[in-house]
Amino acid sequence: MKYCGTLISVSDMAKSKNFYEKVMEQKAIMDLGVHVSFENGLYMQSKTLFFRFPNT
């Protein structure tokens, strides 16, 4: 298995994205609104989308 990054679930995407871009100086490489990928392997996903997936 290869480690590819960390996915965090956030309740306020705009606030979280602002924090990671401004405070942590991370660069977003993809922003789909409910999912944001940063160039360092950090991924954020909206809790509303995250909890839609069935448990396996």
C-alpha distance matrix in Angstrom:
0.0 3.8 6.6 9.3 12.1 14.2 16.3 19.6 22.3 25.8 29.2 31.0 29.1 32.0 32.5 28.8 28.5 31.7 30.5 27.3 29.3 32.5 31.7 28.2 28.9 25.8 26.1 25.2 24.0 24.1 26.3 26.6 28.7 26.5 23.3 23.2 20.5 21.2 20.5 18.8 15.8 17.7 18.4 21.3 22.3 25.6 25.9 28.1 25.3 22.5 24.4 25.2 21.9 22.4 20.7 18.5
3.8 0.0 3.8 6.2 9.4 12.2 14.6 18.1 21.1 24.3 27.9 29.3 27.2 29.8 30.2 26.5 25.9 29.0 27.9 24.5 26.2 29.4 28.7 25.1 25.6 22.5 22.8 22.1 20.8 21.3 23.8 24.6 26.7 24.9 21.4 20.8 17.8 18.1 17.1 15.3 12.5 14.9 16.0 19.3 20.7 24.3 25.1 27.4 24.6 22.0 24.5 25.4 22.4 23.5 22.1 20.4
6.6 3.8 0.0 3.8 6.0 8.6 11.5 14.8 18.1 21.1 24.8 26.1 24.1 26.6 26.8 23.1 22.6 25.6 24.3 21.0 22.9 26.0 25.2 21.6 22.4 19.3 20.0 19.4 18.7 19.3 21.5 22.6 24.4 22.5 19.0 18.2 15.3 15.3 14.6 12.4 9.5 11.6 13.0 16.2 18.0 21.6 22.4 25.0 22.6 19.8 22.5 23.8 21.2 22.5 21.2 20.0
9.3 6.2 3.8 0.0 3.8 7.3 9.7 13.3 16.4 19.3 22.9 23.9 21.4 23.8 24.4 20.7 19.9 23.0 22.0 18.6 20.2 23.5 23.2 19.7 20.0 16.7 16.9 16.0 15.0 15.6 17.9 19.1 21.1 19.5 15.9 14.8 11.7 12.0 11.4 9.8 6.6 9.0 10.1 13.7 15.6 19.3 20.6 23.0 20.4 18.2 21.2 22.3 20.0 21.9 21.2 20.4
12.1 9.4 6.0 3.8 0.0 3.8 6.7 10.0 13.4 16.0 19.7 20.6 18.3 20.7 20.9 17.2 16.6 19.7 18.5 15.2 17.2 20.4 19.8 16.4 17.2 14.0 14.7 13.9 13.8 14.3 16.2 17.6 19.0 17.4 13.9 12.5 9.7 9.7 10.0 7.9 4.4 5.6 7.2 10.6 13.0 16.6 17.9 20.7 18.6 16.2 19.3 20.9 19.1 21.3 20.5 20.4
14.2 12.2 8.6 7.3 3.8 0.0 3.8 6.5 10.1 12.7 16.5 17.6 15.9 18.5 18.4 14.7 14.8 17.9 16.5 13.6 16.2 19.2 18.4 15.3 16.8 13.8 15.1 14.1 14.8 14.9 15.9 17.1 17.8 15.7 12.6 11.7 9.9 10.2 11.6 9.5 6.4 5.0 5.9 8.3 10.7 14.0 14.9 18.0 16.4 13.7 16.6 18.7 17.3 19.5 18.6 19.0
16.3 14.6 11.5 9.7 6.7 3.8 0.0 3.8 6.7 9.7 13.3 14.8 13.1 16.2 16.5 12.9 13.3 16.7 15.8 13.4 16.1 19.2 18.7 16.2 17.7 14.7 15.6 13.8 14.6 13.8 14.0 14.5 14.9 12.4 9.7 9.7 9.0 10.5 12.9 11.7 8.6 6.2 4.6 5.6 7.1 10.4 11.3 14.3 12.6 10.0 13.1 15.2 14.0 16.6 16.1 17.2
19.6 18.1 14.8 13.3 10.0 6.5 3.8 0.0 3.8 6.4 10.1 11.8 10.8 14.0 13.7 10.3 11.6 14.8 13.6 12.0 15.1 17.8 17.0 15.1 17.2 14.7 16.1 14.4 16.1 15.1 14.5 15.0 14.4 11.8 10.0 10.1 10.6 11.7 14.7 13.5 11.1 7.8 6.3 4.9 6.3 8.6 9.0 12.5 11.8 9.3 12.0 14.7 14.4 17.0 16.5 18.3
22.3 21.1 18.1 16.4 13.4 10.1 6.7 3.8 0.0 3.8 7.0 9.4 9.1 12.7 12.7 9.9 11.8 15.0 14.3 13.6 16.5 18.9 18.5 17.3 19.3 17.0 18.1 16.0 17.7 16.1 14.6 14.4 13.1 10.0 9.4 10.6 12.3 14.1 17.4 16.7 14.4 11.0 8.6 5.8 5.0 5.7 5.3 8.9 8.9 6.6 9.1 12.0 12.5 15.2 15.2 17.6
25.8 24.3 21.1 19.3 16.0 12.7 9.7 6.4 3.8 0.0 3.8 5.7 6.1 9.5 9.2 7.0 9.5 12.3 11.8 12.0 14.8 16.8 16.5 16.0 18.1 16.3 17.5 15.5 17.8 16.3 14.1 14.1 12.0 9.5 9.8 10.6 13.0 14.5 18.1 17.7 16.1 12.4 10.2 6.7 6.2 5.2 5.5 8.8 9.9 8.9 11.0 13.8 15.2 18.0 18.4 21.1
29.2 27.9 24.8 22.9 19.7 16.5 13.3 10.1 7.0 3.8 0.0 3.8 6.3 9.3 9.0 8.4 11.1 13.2 13.2 14.3 16.8 18.3 18.3 18.5 20.5 19.1 20.1 18.0 20.4 18.6 15.8 15.3 12.5 10.2 11.8 13.1 16.0 17.6 21.3 21.2 19.8 16.1 13.7 10.0 8.7 6.0 5.4 7.7 10.1 10.1 11.2 13.8 16.0 18.8 19.5 22.6
31.0 29.3 26.1 23.9 20.6 17.6 14.8 11.8 9.4 5.7 3.8 0.0 3.8 5.7 5.5 6.1 8.5 10.1 10.8 12.4 14.3 15.5 16.0 16.7 18.4 17.3 18.1 16.2 18.9 17.2 14.2 14.2 10.9 9.8 11.5 12.2 15.3 16.6 20.3 20.6 19.8 16.2 14.0 10.3 9.7 7.3 8.5 10.0 12.1 12.8 14.4 16.6 18.8 21.9 22.9 25.8
29.1 27.2 24.1 21.4 18.3 15.9 13.1 10.8 9.1 6.1 6.3 3.8 0.0 3.8 5.6 5.1 5.9 8.4 9.8 10.5 11.9 13.9 14.9 15.2 16.3 14.7 15.0 12.6 15.2 13.4 10.4 10.7 7.8 7.1 8.4 8.6 11.9 13.3 17.1 17.9 17.1 13.7 11.3 7.8 7.6 6.2 9.0 10.5 11.4 12.3 14.8 16.5 18.3 21.7 22.9 25.5
32.0 29.8 26.6 23.8 20.7 18.5 16.2 14.0 12.7 9.5 9.3 5.7 3.8 0.0 3.8 5.5 5.2 6.1 8.6 10.1 10.5 11.8 13.5 14.6 15.2 14.2 14.4 12.5 15.4 14.0 10.9 11.9 8.8 9.7 10.9 10.2 13.4 14.2 17.8 18.8 18.8 15.6 13.8 10.8 11.2 10.0 12.7 13.8 14.9 16.0 18.5 20.0 22.0 25.5 26.7 29.3
32.5 30.2 26.8 24.4 20.9 18.4 16.5 13.7 12.7 9.2 9.0 5.5 5.6 3.8 0.0 3.8 5.6 5.2 6.2 8.8 10.0 10.5 11.3 12.8 14.2 13.9 15.0 13.9 17.3 16.5 13.9 15.2 12.3 12.6 13.4 12.4 15.0 15.1 18.6 19.0 19.2 15.7 14.6 11.6 12.6 11.5 13.4 15.2 16.7 17.2 19.4 21.6 23.5 26.7 27.4 30.1
28.8 26.5 23.1 20.7 17.2 14.7 12.9 10.3 9.9 7.0 8.4 6.1 5.1 5.5 3.8 0.0 3.8 5.4 5.1 6.3 8.6 10.0 10.2 10.6 12.4 11.5 12.9 11.9 15.2 14.7 12.6 14.1 11.9 11.5 11.4 10.0 12.2 12.1 15.6 15.6 15.6 12.1 11.1 8.4 10.1 10.0 12.0 14.5 15.4 15.2 17.8 20.1 21.5 24.6 25.1 27.5
28.5 25.9 22.6 19.9 16.6 14.8 13.3 11.6 11.8 9.5 11.1 8.5 5.9 5.2 5.6 3.8 0.0 3.8 5.4 5.3 6.0 8.4 9.8 10.0 10.5 9.2 9.8 8.5 11.9 11.5 9.6 11.9 10.1 10.8 10.1 7.8 9.9 9.7 13.1 13.9 14.2 11.2 10.3 8.2 10.3 10.9 13.8 15.9 16.1 16.3 19.4 21.2 22.3 25.8 26.5 28.6
31.7 29.0 25.6 23.0 19.7 17.9 16.7 14.8 15.0 12.3 13.2 10.1 8.4 6.1 5.2 5.4 3.8 0.0 3.8 5.6 5.2 5.8 7.7 9.2 9.6 9.7 10.6 10.4 14.0 14.3 12.4 14.9 12.9 14.1 13.7 11.4 13.2 12.2 15.2 15.9 16.9 14.1 13.8 11.9 14.0 14.2 16.8 18.8 19.5 19.8 22.6 24.5 25.9 29.3 30.0 32.2
30.5 27.9 24.3 22.0 18.5 16.5 15.8 13.6 14.3 11.8 13.2 10.8 9.8 8.6 6.2 5.1 5.4 3.8 0.0 3.8 5.6 5.4 5.3 6.7 8.5 9.1 11.3 11.8 15.5 16.1 14.7 17.2 15.5 15.9 15.1 12.7 13.9 12.4 15.2 14.9 16.1 13.0 13.5 11.9 14.5 14.9 17.0 19.6 20.3 20.0 22.6 25.0 26.1 29.3 29.5 31.6
27.3 24.5 21.0 18.6 15.2 13.6 13.4 12.0 13.6 12.0 14.3 12.4 10.5 10.1 8.8 6.3 5.3 5.6 3.8 0.0 3.8 5.8 5.7 4.8 6.2 5.6 8.2 8.9 12.5 13.6 13.0 15.9 14.9 15.2 13.6 10.6 10.9 8.9 11.5 11.1 12.5 9.7 10.7 10.0 13.3 14.7 17.0 19.8 19.8 19.2 22.2 24.5 25.1 28.2 28.4 30.1
29.3 26.2 22.9 20.2 17.2 16.2 16.1 15.1 16.5 14.8 16.8 14.3 11.9 10.5 10.0 8.6 6.0 5.2 5.6 3.8 0.0 3.8 6.1 5.9 4.8 4.7 6.1 7.4 11.2 12.7 12.2 15.6 14.8 16.1 14.5 11.1 11.3 9.1 11.1 11.8 13.7 11.7 12.5 12.2 15.2 16.6 19.4 21.7 21.6 21.5 24.7 26.6 27.3 30.6 31.1 32.8
32.5 29.4 26.0 23.5 20.4 19.2 19.2 17.8 18.9 16.8 18.3 15.5 13.9 11.8 10.5 10.0 8.4 5.8 5.4 5.8 3.8 0.0 3.8 5.9 5.3 7.5 9.3 11.1 14.7 16.4 15.6 18.8 17.7 19.0 17.9 14.7 15.1 12.8 14.5 14.8 17.1 15.0 16.0 15.4 18.3 19.2 21.7 24.1 24.4 24.3 27.3 29.4 30.3 33.6 33.9 35.8
31.7 28.7 25.2 23.2 19.8 18.4 18.7 17.0 18.5 16.5 18.3 16.0 14.9 13.5 11.3 10.2 9.8 7.7 5.3 5.7 6.1 3.8 0.0 3.8 5.6 8.2 11.2 13.2 16.9 18.6 18.0 21.1 19.8 20.5 19.2 16.2 16.3 13.8 15.4 14.7 16.9 14.7 16.3 15.7 18.8 19.8 21.8 24.6 25.1 24.5 27.3 29.8 30.5 33.6 33.5 35.3
28.2 25.1 21.6 19.7 16.4 15.3 16.2 15.1 17.3 16.0 18.5 16.7 15.2 14.6 12.8 10.6 10.0 9.2 6.7 4.8 5.9 5.9 3.8 0.0 3.9 5.6 9.2 11.6 14.9 16.9 17.0 20.2 19.5 19.9 17.9 14.7 14.1 11.2 12.4 11.2 13.5 11.6 13.8 14.0 17.5 19.1 21.2 24.2 24.2 23.2 26.2 28.7 28.9 31.9 31.6 33.1
28.9 25.6 22.4 20.0 17.2 16.8 17.7 17.2 19.3 18.1 20.5 18.4 16.3 15.2 14.2 12.4 10.5 9.6 8.5 6.2 4.8 5.3 5.6 3.9 0.0 3.8 6.6 9.7 12.8 15.4 15.9 19.4 19.2 20.2 18.1 14.5 13.5 10.3 10.8 10.6 13.6 12.4 14.5 15.1 18.6 20.4 23.0 25.7 25.3 24.7 28.0 30.0 30.3 33.5 33.5 34.8
25.8 22.5 19.3 16.7 14.0 13.8 14.7 14.7 17.0 16.3 19.1 17.3 14.7 14.2 13.9 11.5 9.2 9.7 9.1 5.6 4.7 7.5 8.2 5.6 3.8 0.0 3.8 6.5 9.5 12.0 12.9 16.5 16.7 17.5 15.0 11.3 9.9 6.5 7.3 7.4 10.1 9.1 11.1 12.2 15.7 18.0 20.8 23.3 22.6 21.9 25.4 27.2 27.2 30.4 30.6 31.7
26.1 22.8 20.0 16.9 14.7 15.1 15.6 16.1 18.1 17.5 20.1 18.1 15.0 14.4 15.0 12.9 9.8 10.6 11.3 8.2 6.1 9.3 11.2 9.2 6.6 3.8 0.0 3.8 6.3 9.3 10.6 14.4 15.2 16.6 14.0 10.2 8.6 5.6 6.0 8.1 10.5 10.1 11.3 12.6 15.8 18.1 21.3 23.4 22.3 22.1 25.7 27.1 27.1 30.5 31.0 32.1
25.2 22.1 19.4 16.0 13.9 14.1 13.8 14.4 16.0 15.5 18.0 16.2 12.6 12.5 13.9 11.9 8.5 10.4 11.8 8.9 7.4 11.1 13.2 11.6 9.7 6.5 3.8 0.0 3.8 5.7 6.9 10.6 11.6 13.1 10.5 6.8 5.7 4.2 6.3 9.0 10.1 9.3 9.3 10.3 12.9 15.3 18.7 20.4 19.1 19.2 22.9 23.9 24.0 27.6 28.4 29.6
24.0 20.8 18.7 15.0 13.8 14.8 14.6 16.1 17.7 17.8 20.4 18.9 15.2 15.4 17.3 15.2 11.9 14.0 15.5 12.5 11.2 14.7 16.9 14.9 12.8 9.5 6.3 3.8 0.0 3.8 6.9 10.2 12.4 13.9 11.0 7.7 5.7 5.4 5.9 9.5 10.1 10.4 10.1 11.9 14.1 16.7 20.2 21.6 19.7 19.9 23.7 24.2 24.0 27.4 28.5 29.3
24.1 21.3 19.3 15.6 14.3 14.9 13.8 15.1 16.1 16.3 18.6 17.2 13.4 14.0 16.5 14.7 11.5 14.3 16.1 13.6 12.7 16.4 18.6 16.9 15.4 12.0 9.3 5.7 3.8 0.0 3.8 6.5 9.2 10.7 8.0 5.6 5.1 7.1 8.8 12.0 11.5 11.2 9.5 10.5 11.8 14.2 17.8 18.7 16.6 17.3 21.0 21.1 21.1 24.7 26.1 27.2
26.3 23.8 21.5 17.9 16.2 15.9 14.0 14.5 14.6 14.1 15.8 14.2 10.4 10.9 13.9 12.6 9.6 12.4 14.7 13.0 12.2 15.6 18.0 17.0 15.9 12.9 10.6 6.9 6.9 3.8 0.0 3.8 5.6 7.8 6.1 4.5 6.5 8.9 11.6 14.3 13.7 12.4 10.0 9.6 10.1 11.7 15.4 16.0 14.3 15.6 19.2 19.3 20.0 23.7 25.4 26.9
26.6 24.6 22.6 19.1 17.6 17.1 14.5 15.0 14.4 14.1 15.3 14.2 10.7 11.9 15.2 14.1 11.9 14.9 17.2 15.9 15.6 18.8 21.1 20.2 19.4 16.5 14.4 10.6 10.2 6.5 3.8 0.0 3.8 5.6 5.2 6.2 8.8 11.9 14.7 17.2 15.9 14.4 11.4 10.4 9.5 10.4 14.1 13.8 11.9 13.8 17.1 16.6 17.5 21.3 23.4 25.1
28.7 26.7 24.4 21.1 19.0 17.8 14.9 14.4 13.1 12.0 12.5 10.9 7.8 8.8 12.3 11.9 10.1 12.9 15.5 14.9 14.8 17.7 19.8 19.5 19.2 16.7 15.2 11.6 12.4 9.2 5.6 3.8 0.0 3.8 5.6 6.9 10.5 13.2 16.5 18.6 17.5 15.3 12.1 10.0 8.7 8.4 12.1 11.7 10.7 13.0 16.0 15.9 17.5 21.3 23.4 25.6
26.5 24.9 22.5 19.5 17.4 15.7 12.4 11.8 10.0 9.5 10.2 9.8 7.1 9.7 12.6 11.5 10.8 14.1 15.9 15.2 16.1 19.0 20.5 19.9 20.2 17.5 16.6 13.1 13.9 10.7 7.8 5.6 3.8 0.0 3.8 6.9 10.4 13.5 17.0 18.5 16.7 14.2 10.6 8.0 5.6 5.1 8.6 8.4 7.1 9.2 12.2 12.4 13.9 17.7 19.7 22.0
23.3 21.4 19.0 15.9 13.9 12.6 9.7 10.0 9.4 9.8 11.8 11.5 8.4 10.9 13.4 11.4 10.1 13.7 15.1 13.6 14.5 17.9 19.2 17.9 18.1 15.0 14.0 10.5 11.0 8.0 6.1 5.2 5.6 3.8 0.0 3.8 6.8 10.2 13.5 15.0 13.0 10.8 7.3 5.6 4.4 6.5 10.0 10.8 8.7 9.6 13.2 13.6 14.2 17.9 19.4 21.2
23.2 20.8 18.2 14.8 12.5 11.7 9.7 10.1 10.6 10.6 13.1 12.2 8.6 10.2 12.4 10.0 7.8 11.4 12.7 10.6 11.1 14.7 16.2 14.7 14.5 11.3 10.2 6.8 7.7 5.6 4.5 6.2 6.9 6.9 3.8 0.0 3.8 6.6 10.1 11.8 10.6 8.5 5.8 5.2 6.5 9.0 12.5 14.0 12.3 12.6 16.3 17.2 17.5 21.1 22.3 23.8
20.5 17.8 15.3 11.7 9.7 9.9 9.0 10.6 12.3 13.0 16.0 15.3 11.9 13.4 15.0 12.2 9.9 13.2 13.9 10.9 11.3 15.1 16.3 14.1 13.5 9.9 8.6 5.7 5.7 5.1 6.5 8.8 10.5 10.4 6.8 3.8 0.0 3.8 6.7 8.5 7.2 6.2 4.6 6.5 8.9 12.1 15.2 17.0 15.0 14.6 18.4 19.3 18.9 22.3 23.0 24.1
21.2 18.1 15.3 12.0 9.7 10.2 10.5 11.7 14.1 14.5 17.6 16.6 13.3 14.2 15.1 12.1 9.7 12.2 12.4 8.9 9.1 12.8 13.8 11.2 10.3 6.5 5.6 4.2 5.4 7.1 8.9 11.9 13.2 13.5 10.2 6.6 3.8 0.0 3.8 5.5 5.9 5.4 6.2 8.5 11.6 14.7 17.6 19.9 18.2 17.6 21.3 22.5 22.1 25.4 25.8 26.7
20.5 17.1 14.6 11.4 10.0 11.6 12.9 14.7 17.4 18.1 21.3 20.3 17.1 17.8 18.6 15.6 13.1 15.2 15.2 11.5 11.1 14.5 15.4 12.4 10.8 7.3 6.0 6.3 5.9 8.8 11.6 14.7 16.5 17.0 13.5 10.1 6.7 3.8 0.0 3.8 5.7 7.2 9.1 12.0 15.1 18.3 21.2 23.4 21.5 20.7 24.4 25.6 24.8 27.9 28.2 28.6
18.8 15.3 12.4 9.8 7.9 9.5 11.7 13.5 16.7 17.7 21.2 20.6 17.9 18.8 19.0 15.6 13.9 15.9 14.9 11.1 11.8 14.8 14.7 11.2 10.6 7.4 8.1 9.0 9.5 12.0 14.3 17.2 18.6 18.5 15.0 11.8 8.5 5.5 3.8 0.0 3.8 5.7 8.9 12.0 15.5 18.8 21.2 23.9 22.2 20.7 24.3 25.9 24.9 27.7 27.4 27.8
15.8 12.5 9.5 6.6 4.4 6.4 8.6 11.1 14.4 16.1 19.8 19.8 17.1 18.8 19.2 15.6 14.2 16.9 16.1 12.5 13.7 17.1 16.9 13.5 13.6 10.1 10.5 10.1 10.1 11.5 13.7 15.9 17.5 16.7 13.0 10.6 7.2 5.9 5.7 3.8 0.0 3.8 6.4 10.1 13.1 16.7 18.8 21.5 19.5 17.8 21.3 22.7 21.4 24.1 23.8 24.0
17.7 14.9 11.6 9.0 5.6 5.0 6.2 7.8 11.0 12.4 16.1 16.2 13.7 15.6 15.7 12.1 11.2 14.1 13.0 9.7 11.7 15.0 14.7 11.6 12.4 9.1 10.1 9.3 10.4 11.2 12.4 14.4 15.3 14.2 10.8 8.5 6.2 5.4 7.2 5.7 3.8 0.0 3.8 6.8 10.2 13.6 15.6 18.5 17.0 15.2 18.7 20.5 19.7 22.5 22.2 23.0
18.4 16.0 13.0 10.1 7.2 5.9 4.6 6.3 8.6 10.2 13.7 14.0 11.3 13.8 14.6 11.1 10.3 13.8 13.5 10.7 12.5 16.0 16.3 13.8 14.5 11.1 11.3 9.3 10.1 9.5 10.0 11.4 12.1 10.6 7.3 5.8 4.6 6.2 9.1 8.9 6.4 3.8 0.0 3.8 6.7 10.3 12.6 15.1 13.3 11.9 15.5 17.1 16.5 19.6 19.8 20.8
21.3 19.3 16.2 13.7 10.6 8.3 5.6 4.9 5.8 6.7 10.0 10.3 7.8 10.8 11.6 8.4 8.2 11.9 11.9 10.0 12.2 15.4 15.7 14.0 15.1 12.2 12.6 10.3 11.9 10.5 9.6 10.4 10.0 8.0 5.6 5.2 6.5 8.5 12.0 12.0 10.1 6.8 3.8 0.0 3.8 6.8 9.3 11.9 10.8 9.7 13.2 15.0 15.2 18.5 19.0 20.7
22.3 20.7 18.0 15.6 13.0 10.7 7.1 6.3 5.0 6.2 8.7 9.7 7.6 11.2 12.6 10.1 10.3 14.0 14.5 13.3 15.2 18.3 18.8 17.5 18.6 15.7 15.8 12.9 14.1 11.8 10.1 9.5 8.7 5.6 4.4 6.5 8.9 11.6 15.1 15.5 13.1 10.2 6.7 3.8 0.0 3.8 6.4 8.4 7.0 6.4 10.0 11.5 12.1 15.5 16.5 18.6
25.6 24.3 21.6 19.3 16.6 14.0 10.4 8.6 5.7 5.2 6.0 7.3 6.2 10.0 11.5 10.0 10.9 14.2 14.9 14.7 16.6 19.2 19.8 19.1 20.4 18.0 18.1 15.3 16.7 14.2 11.7 10.4 8.4 5.1 6.5 9.0 12.1 14.7 18.3 18.8 16.7 13.6 10.3 6.8 3.8 0.0 3.8 5.3 5.4 6.1 8.8 10.4 12.1 15.5 16.9 19.6
25.9 25.1 22.4 20.6 17.9 14.9 11.3 9.0 5.3 5.5 5.4 8.5 9.0 12.7 13.4 12.0 13.8 16.8 17.0 17.0 19.4 21.7 21.8 21.2 23.0 20.8 21.3 18.7 20.2 17.8 15.4 14.1 12.1 8.6 10.0 12.5 15.2 17.6 21.2 21.2 18.8 15.6 12.6 9.3 6.4 3.8 0.0 3.8 5.4 4.8 6.0 8.6 10.6 13.5 14.5 17.6
28.1 27.4 25.0 23.0 20.7 18.0 14.3 12.5 8.9 8.8 7.7 10.0 10.5 13.8 15.2 14.5 15.9 18.8 19.6 19.8 21.7 24.1 24.6 24.2 25.7 23.3 23.4 20.4 21.6 18.7 16.0 13.8 11.7 8.4 10.8 14.0 17.0 19.9 23.4 23.9 21.5 18.5 15.1 11.9 8.4 5.3 3.8 0.0 3.8 5.7 5.9 6.9 10.0 12.9 14.8 18.1
25.3 24.6 22.6 20.4 18.6 16.4 12.6 11.8 8.9 9.9 10.1 12.1 11.4 14.9 16.7 15.4 16.1 19.5 20.3 19.8 21.6 24.4 25.1 24.2 25.3 22.6 22.3 19.1 19.7 16.6 14.3 11.9 10.7 7.1 8.7 12.3 15.0 18.2 21.5 22.2 19.5 17.0 13.3 10.8 7.0 5.4 5.4 3.8 0.0 3.8 5.6 5.4 7.6 11.1 13.4 16.2
22.5 22.0 19.8 18.2 16.2 13.7 10.0 9.3 6.6 8.9 10.1 12.8 12.3 16.0 17.2 15.2 16.3 19.8 20.0 19.2 21.5 24.3 24.5 23.2 24.7 21.9 22.1 19.2 19.9 17.3 15.6 13.8 13.0 9.2 9.6 12.6 14.6 17.6 20.7 20.7 17.8 15.2 11.9 9.7 6.4 6.1 4.8 5.7 3.8 0.0 3.8 5.5 6.3 9.5 10.8 13.6
24.4 24.5 22.5 21.2 19.3 16.6 13.1 12.0 9.1 11.0 11.2 14.4 14.8 18.5 19.4 17.8 19.4 22.6 22.6 22.2 24.7 27.3 27.3 26.2 28.0 25.4 25.7 22.9 23.7 21.0 19.2 17.1 16.0 12.2 13.2 16.3 18.4 21.3 24.4 24.3 21.3 18.7 15.5 13.2 10.0 8.8 6.0 5.9 5.6 3.8 0.0 3.8 5.5 7.7 9.0 12.4
25.2 25.4 23.8 22.3 20.9 18.7 15.2 14.7 12.0 13.8 13.8 16.6 16.5 20.0 21.6 20.1 21.2 24.5 25.0 24.5 26.6 29.4 29.8 28.7 30.0 27.2 27.1 23.9 24.2 21.1 19.3 16.6 15.9 12.4 13.6 17.2 19.3 22.5 25.6 25.9 22.7 20.5 17.1 15.0 11.5 10.4 8.6 6.9 5.4 5.5 3.8 0.0 3.8 6.4 9.2 12.3
21.9 22.4 21.2 20.0 19.1 17.3 14.0 14.4 12.5 15.2 16.0 18.8 18.3 22.0 23.5 21.5 22.3 25.9 26.1 25.1 27.3 30.3 30.5 28.9 30.3 27.2 27.1 24.0 24.0 21.1 20.0 17.5 17.5 13.9 14.2 17.5 18.9 22.1 24.8 24.9 21.4 19.7 16.5 15.2 12.1 12.1 10.6 10.0 7.6 6.3 5.5 3.8 0.0 3.8 6.5 9.0
22.4 23.5 22.5 21.9 21.3 19.5 16.6 17.0 15.2 18.0 18.8 21.9 21.7 25.5 26.7 24.6 25.8 29.3 29.3 28.2 30.6 33.6 33.6 31.9 33.5 30.4 30.5 27.6 27.4 24.7 23.7 21.3 21.3 17.7 17.9 21.1 22.3 25.4 27.9 27.7 24.1 22.5 19.6 18.5 15.5 15.5 13.5 12.9 11.1 9.5 7.7 6.4 3.8 0.0 3.8 6.3
20.7 22.1 21.2 21.2 20.5 18.6 16.1 16.5 15.2 18.4 19.5 22.9 22.9 26.7 27.4 25.1 26.5 30.0 29.5 28.4 31.1 33.9 33.5 31.6 33.5 30.6 31.0 28.4 28.5 26.1 25.4 23.4 23.4 19.7 19.4 22.3 23.0 25.8 28.2 27.4 23.8 22.2 19.8 19.0 16.5 16.9 14.5 14.8 13.4 10.8 9.0 9.2 6.5 3.8 0.0 3.8
18.5 20.4 20.0 20.4 20.4 19.0 17.2 18.3 17.6 21.1 22.6 25.8 25.5 29.3 30.1 27.5 28.6 32.2 31.6 30.1 32.8 35.8 35.3 33.1 34.8 31.7 32.1 29.6 29.3 27.2 26.9 25.1 25.6 22.0 21.2 23.8 24.1 26.7 28.6 27.8 24.0 23.0 20.8 20.7 18.6 19.6 17.6 18.1 16.2 13.6 12.4 12.3 9.0 6.3 3.8 0.0
